[in-house]
Amino acid sequence: MEIMASVNMMPSFEDLIALRGASTLDDAMVSFYGNDPVVQSRFKVGEVSSAAMVANAVAANDIWQLRNNGGVPQKIRIDKKAAAASLRSYAHLEIEGKPPLATGWTEPTVSYYRCRDGRFLHLQGTFPHQRDQTLKFLACNNSIEEIAAKIILRDSFDWEEDLAKERLCGAVIRSREEWLIHPQGRAMRDVPIVEVIKVADGEPEPLSPALRPLSGVRVLDLTRVLAGPIGTRTLAAHGADVLHVRREGLAMIELFAADTNHGKLSTFLDLKLDTDANCLRSLARDGDIFVQGYRTGVMNRLGFGLEDLLSLRRNIIYVSLNCYGHTGPWVNRPGWEHLAQSVSGLATENGHPGDPKLIPAALCDNVTGYLASYGAMLALKRRMVEGGSYHVRVSLCRTAMWISSQQLCSNESVLGVNAPSVEDIDVQDYRMITETPFGRMHHLNPIVQMSETPLAWERPTVPLGTHEPKWP
């Protein structure tokens, strides 16, 4: 039997819809089905993920109605269990006749270790160059035993600072209370979940009538693993033309790339080469949304920071994603999903009363990606009405702080639920088959259901660099 939740009974959804700044939604428009816990976690994984996905659908509907001078009121529906399963959508991806693609998350350098002071340190050496640099720094071989023997020799916070000095990824696992009094946590505490900042004035730029919310909207996607590509994949699912740009040879995880590039074009450009940089500038002049997930300052050095884009394109929407936030002492530190869970208190609370335990899904990555696309659509609607350029900012840690502020599932309900792993949730009704250059691919389709403008990827996922660097 399906359990439907009222939108007025979901504080997480209300938090996000408040950012929309429009009239209150009618319960008849949005329906959430299911109830947490859908996986064995103290956090309401199904609720927060579905809230972020449905917020995107509401924003897409707003744009669709605005560009078509109204329209039939849409019905938006989501199954919380399917939403949770989609947090590891790559685990449901299969290519006929080929062995499963690897995620790269089984490295000994991607785990947490106990330190001399009894606290835990999470290392994150995912890509080969990060793994090798981490092992060189630790002066040990790539084995759990050797790394553990090395880490136990020093205190946790000493390790954290030294890793940061070497621009390596690692962080001490903290409680929520510790993070809120940490300088970086304090800096992010009062920052909105999604920042939509008007940075320049301009004339309104309406969109012509169209069948899909984002038809004709051009998005440059300079992101990788995982939040950014999920956000731009969402824009593509609502009809945007998304061109994914990266340097050839840049480290990647093939499974994640295949799973997050549904609906996109993909090209190679090296922004350190003048010809390629000029090509991207030309693309930006004719684009609408520029999404980048580099560490703070990197795009400025490459000539594609916010001010650079403002000089190229009036009424640009510039979206920035990172791990720790866009203000505070850790603004330049590299980070990943596991580190956001570690520092923010999610891992500590999820393992309570025992050792830290990561939430069994890329919750921060996925939700942050959805928040990025949500912010981009909020900005796009404002551009249609009042004009101007906008800077949208999201971060994994701000997302984690929002998740940790939600009501927890009771210990009794978590321990009592016979919940499958995220990968084992039955999602048969949400699977599709697509002919791709990789072969016949079985994968999840978009989980949110919209009655008038159903989400769909019009282009199959392709190997990186398949297309010429130009708009369709």
N, C-alpha and C positions, 0 to 999 in steps of 0.2 A: 504494500500500500504506500503510495506516495504521500509525503508530508510536505505541504506547501507553507513557506514562511512569508509573512507579510513584510513588505519593505520597511514598514514602521517598526518591525521587531528585529531589524538588523543594523545595529549601530555602525558597523564597518561600512555598510553601503551608504548610510546617512552621512558619514564623514566625507565620503567621496562626492556624493551628489551636492553637498553643501558648497563644494568648490565650483560647481556649475553656475551658481548665481542666478538660477531661473526659478520658475514656479515649482511647487511641490509636485512630485509624481503621484499619479493615481495608482492605487494597488492593482487595478485591473490591467495596467500597462506592463508591469514587471512581475514575474513569478519565479521564486526560488523553490526548488524541490530538494527534499532530503534533509538530513540533520547530522551535525557533527556529534561525536567523532566518526569520520569516515576512514581514517587511518589511526594507528595507535600513536597519537601525539596529544599533548595537553593543549595545543593550540588549535583553533578552529580553522583548520587547513581548507576545508571545503567552503566555509563561509567567506574568508578573506579573499581567496582566489576567485570565487564566483562573483563577489562584490566588485572586484577590479574589472573582470571581464564584462559584466553587465553595465558598469559605468561607461565603458567604451561604447557599448551598443546604444546607450542613451545619447551620448555625444554624437555618434554617427547619425542617429535618427534626427537630432536637432538640426544638423547640417543638411540632411536630406530634405527635411520639411522646409527649411529656410530657402534652399536653392530651388525648390519646386512650389513656393508660395503655398505651403500647407501640404496636405496629403492625408491619406487614410492613417488614423492613429495605429501605430504598430503594437503588436504584442511581442514582448521579449521574455524568453524563458530560458532557464538554465538548471541543470541537474548538478548539485554540489559534488556528488560522487564523481561524475564525469569531469568536473572542473578540477578536482584533486588529481585524478588520473592524468590529466593533460599537463600537469606540472612536470611529468617525466614523459612527455610525448615521444621523445626519442626512443624510449624503451618499447614503444608500440610500433616502431618503424621496421619494416621488413622488405627486402628486395628479393623477389623470386629467384631461386637458383643460386643465391650468393650467401656466404656465411655472414653472421651478424657483424655489423660495424662496431668497433671498440670505442668506449667513451674516454679512456685515458685517466679514469679516476682511481685506478687501483695502485698507483705509485706509492711507495713508502713515504715519499716526500709530500703526500697529500693525506695527512692524518694528524691527530693530536698526541702529544707526549707529555708525561709527567716530568716536572722540573725539580730541582733540589729543594725549593721552598714548598713543595707539595701541590703547587698549582699546575695547570695544564697549558701547554703552548700548542697552537695549531699551526702547522706548516702548510704551505700551499705552493708546491713546485710542480705544476700541472704539465706545462709544455716542456719539451726536452731541454731547451736552453735554461729554463727556470730550475728544472730538476738538477742539471749539471752545476749551475752556479750555487744552488743551495748546498749540494754535497761538497763542493769545493770550499765553501764558507765553513761548513761543519767539519771538514777534513775527515770524512769517513766514506765508506762505501754505501751503495744503495740497498740497504737492508733495514728492516724494522729494528732488528736487534742492535745493529751498530748505531743507528740514529738515536734509539732510546738510551743507549749507554752514554752517548755524547751529551744529549739534552739534560740528563739527570745531574750532570756535573755543575750546572749553573742555575741561578734563580731565573724565574720566568720573565720578569720585566727587563732584566739585563739582556736576555736573548731578544726580546721584542725590539728594544732600541737598536741593538747592533744589526739586526736584520733590516730595519728601516734605513739605517745609514748605508747599507749595501744595496738599497732599493730592491730587496727581496721581500717575498710575501710571507708574513707570519704575524700572529697576534696572540696575546694572552686571553684565555677564556674567562670572561667576567660575568658577574651577575647584572641584572637590569639596574639595580641600585648603584652598583659601582660605575656602570657606564653613564648614568645620568649625572654623576658628579665628576666624571672625567672631563678634561677641557674640551675634547672633541664632542662628547655627548652633550655637554652644556651648550656648545655652539650650535648644535643641531636641534636642541629641544624645542625651540619655538619657531623653527622653520616649517612652513606648510608642507604637507605630505607631497604635494606637487606644487612647485612654484611656476606660475605663469606671469612673467614680468614684462610689461610693455617697455620697450627700450628705444623706440623711435615712433614718431607720428607718421601718418600716411593717409592717403585717400582710401575709403572703403573699396574692397576688392571682392565683389560678389562672384559667385559661381553660377554658371548657366544651368538650366534644368537638366537633370540626368536621372537615369534609372537607379544608379547606385550612389551612396553618399559621397564617396571620394573619387568618382570618375573624373579623370583629367588632372587630378592633383599629383604633382611630381615630387618625389621624395628621394633625397640622396642619403644613403645608408652607409655610414663609415663606422660600423660597429662589429663586434664579434663576441661570442661566448659570454653570456647567453641573453642577458636582459635586453640589450639594444636590438639584436636580431629578432627577438620575440615581439618587441614593440613595433618594429617596421613590418614584420610579418602580419601583425594585426591590421596595420594601415592597408596593406595589400589585400587583406581579406574583405575590406570594405570598398575595394575598387581602385585604390591609388596605384599609380605607376611607380614602383620602388626600384631604384637602381643601386644594387649593392656594390660598393667600391672597396677594394683592398689591394695591397701590394702583393705581387706574385712572389711566392716563396715564404710569405709570412706564416708562422706556425699556426696550425689549425687542428681541430678535432673533427674529422670527416663526418662522423655521425651527427654532431651538433649542426654543422654547416648544412648537411642534407635536410635535416629536420626543420631548420629555421628559415630556409630560403624558398619555401613554398610561395608561389605568386610573384617572385622577384626576377628582375634581370640581374646579371652579375658580370662585372668587368674588372680588369686589372689596371691600376694606375699607381705609379710610384711618385709620391708628392715631393720627393727630393729632386726629381728631374723637372726642369723648367717646362718642357713640352707637356708632360703629364699634369703638372700643376696648373698650367694654363688651360688645359682641357677641362679640368674640374671646375675652374673658375667660369668657363663658358657654360658648363652644365648648371652651375649654381645660379647664373643670371637668368636662366629659363626655368628654374625650379621654384618650389614653394616651401618645402620643409627640408632642413639640413640636420641630420641626426648623427652625433658623434659620441663615442664612448671611451675616448682616450683620457689619460691622466690629465689633471688640470695643468695647463700651460703648454702641452705638447702641440695642440692645434695652432696656438698662437705662434709658436716657433716655426711651424710649417707654412704659416701665412693664411690659415683658415680659422682663425679665432672669430669671436662674435663680431668685433669691429670690422674685421676684414670682410665678412659676409654682408654686413650692413652697407658697406661701400659698393658691393657688387649688385645687390638686389634689394630694391625698396619693398617693404612689406614681407621680409623673410621671417620664417619661423625657425629658430635655432634651438635644437634640443640637445642638452648635455646630460650624460649619465656617468656616474662613477660609483665607487664603493662607499667611501666614508663621508661624502658630502662636499659641498662647494664653498664652505667657509669653515674656519677652525684650523688648528695646528696640524691636522692630518690630511689637509686638503690635497697634498701632492703624493700621498702614499698609494701604491697599487694595492688592489684587494679583489677578493672573489666572494662568491656566495658563502662558502664555509667560514670565511673570516667575518663577514657581516653577522652571521648567526653566532659566532664565537664571542665577539666583543660586546654585542648588544644585550646579551643575557638570554637569547633564545635557546642556545644549546644547554646552558645551565638549568633553565627552567624545564626544558623538555626531558632532561635526565633526572630531575629531582625525584627522590632524595638521594639518588646515587651519583655516579660520575656523569659528566656532560654527555649529551646525546644529541646529535644533529637531527633536525626534522627530516623525515625520510623523503624529501623532495626538494627540488631547487625552488623553494618558496619565495625567497627574496628576489632571485633573478627573474622569475616569471612575473611576480606581482609588480616589480619595478618596471619591467618591460611594458606591462599593461598600463601602468601609471604614466609612462613616457608617451605612449600613443594617446592616452586620454588627455594629457596636457596639450599635446600637439593639436588635437581636435578642438579642445576648448579655445586655444589660440586661433585656430583657423576660423572658427565661428566669429570670434571677436574681430578678426581681420575683415570678414565679410560685412560686418555691421558698422564698425567704427574705423577700420583701417589700422595701419601701424605694423611695426615689427615686434616680435615677441621672443623672449628667452625662456624656454621651459627647462627646469632643472629637477632632476630626481636622483636619488642615490639608494644603494642597497641598505645602508645603515639607517637612513631615515625611514625607509619601508619597514625594516626590522623593528624600529622603535614604535611605529604605528601598530604593527602586528602584536608586539608585546603588550600594548596598552589595551588590547581587546580582552573581553572576559574569557577565562580559560575553561576548558572542559573539566569536569570534576574527575578526581583520581579514580573514583568508583566507575564512572562511565568509560574511562579509557582502559582500565584494567579489565572491565567486564565485556567490552566489545570484541567480537570475533572478527576483527577487521583484517582484510587482506593487505598485502603490500601494495604500494601505489601501482606497481607494474601489473599486479594480478587483478585489479578492479575490472569488472566486465564492461568493456566499452565497445562491444560488437556493433551497437546501433550507431556509433560515431566513427566507424572506420570507413575508409574509401580506398579505391584502387586508382592509381594514376600511372599513365605511361610516361616514363622519364628517360633521359639519357643514361641513367644508372641501370635501367631495366624497369620492369613492372613493380611499382612500389605500393605496398600496403601501409597506410598511415592514418592518423587521426585527422578528421576534418575539423573545422572550427566548432567549438562546443556550444557557444551561444546560439540560440535560435531566434531569428527575427522574422516576423510574419510577412513583411512587405519587401524588405531588402536582405534576403538571406546572405550570410557571409559565405564567400567562395573565393578560392584562388584560381584566377583565370590562366595563370602560367604554371607549368610544372617546375619543381625544383631542378636546378641544373648544376653541373660542376662549376666551381668557381672560375671566373674569367671567360665564360662562354660567349658573352656578348661584346659588341663594340661599345665604346664609351659615348653613347648618344641616346637621346630620348626617343621613344617609339613615335 
